[in-house]
Amino acid sequence: MPDSDRNLRESVERSRHGAPAVGAVVRDRFESNEVFQRIIAAADDEIDTGLRELFFSSLAAGFAITLTFLVYATMYAKYDGDPVLSGFMYPIGFVYIILGGYQLYTENTLPPVALVLERLASFPALFRVWTIVLLGNFIGGSLGALVLARTGVFADDTAVAATNIAMKGMGTPFADLFWKGAFAGLIVAGVVWLDFAARDTITRFFLVYMAFLMIPFADLFHVVVSFTEVMFLVFNGQAELYVGLTEFVFPVLLGNTLGGVLLVTVVNYFQTTERRLEVARKDGSERQLSVREWLIGGPVGRAYVPAHPEKESALPEDQLRSETETTSDRSETEADRHADDADRMAGDIEYHE
């Protein structure tokens, strides 16, 4: 295969960030190390995202969670608390968030942590992303809870059902909330991992929907949904904010974080450590942050798989642009040559005259 054709194929099979676009062994299926590199490439963009963009994306995600609370309470009231029918539409808010590319706290436990484990991002950078996303999620959830509590969106029986759902979480012991939250965090972070292995929207939708059905079916808790429930009670004067945060939201937050970071991210990280593509490890030690930068700050992030400019130019659109520019340059050169020939002929005529 000629070098030009080989470079073109390699460019098509890799994104501009260097992450695999097709599988190395089976083209429509990614291996674990290829999934990891796709996550890293996405994390490079995510951790460098500006504060405003990150905040408003997380704000939208927090408000979208209101849809989950809304439809869950509505189905709960309509079907007298039937555990299967009530939770049937529970995943709707998460479908909006993940397919829409919004920022959800539990979703952010995976990509940024992978960068930190590779010493390509610092701990302060990780905590910056977590803090902004969690704050945006909570504000968005609060706005949604305010609308549900102070308007006529909920019918009377639905409002009672929503209160019962929230009170059930408030009455759950701290340890139970923590471990239920840990399994919910595992589910969410696992969905993120599998989402990067999916290749089409239909597969991603089915994956997100089926995975998040496990949260209501297994009686688990998600921190942003839990916070929205607490704020619904607070706006209705049925709970104190401090009590709701310390006895309900906080243990769920710890559990979600543990499940997302330890049970998924770290395990998936170490199962791929020895199988990274050679190009991904090339000059890896030079790109890694120093220990000081890693622990107390430094650059936000560094590319895990560097783009290859010499191969990027081989992409079809770049080739077309290059051919167009070449044709234009060739036309201009020919026009200049014809103009020079005309001037020379005119000069010869004047000379002979």
TANORUR-V999884 format. One line per field, one symbol per residue. phi: phi as a letter, one per 20 degrees, with the letter a starting at -180 (. if undefined). Layout:
# TANORUR-V999884
phi: ???
This chain:
# TANORUR-V999884
phi: .gffffffffffecffenffdcffedfdbefffffgfffffffgfffefffffffffffffffffgffffffffffffdlmgfeffefdgfgfffgfffemfedgffefegffffffeldbefgfffffgffffffffffffffffffedcefefgffffffffffffffeefgffffffffffffffffffgfffeecbfffffffffffffffffelecdfffffffffffffemdbeffffffecfffffffgffffeffdfffffffdgecffgffeflfffefffffffecqogfacfedffdgfeffefgfffffffffffffffffffffffffffffffffffff
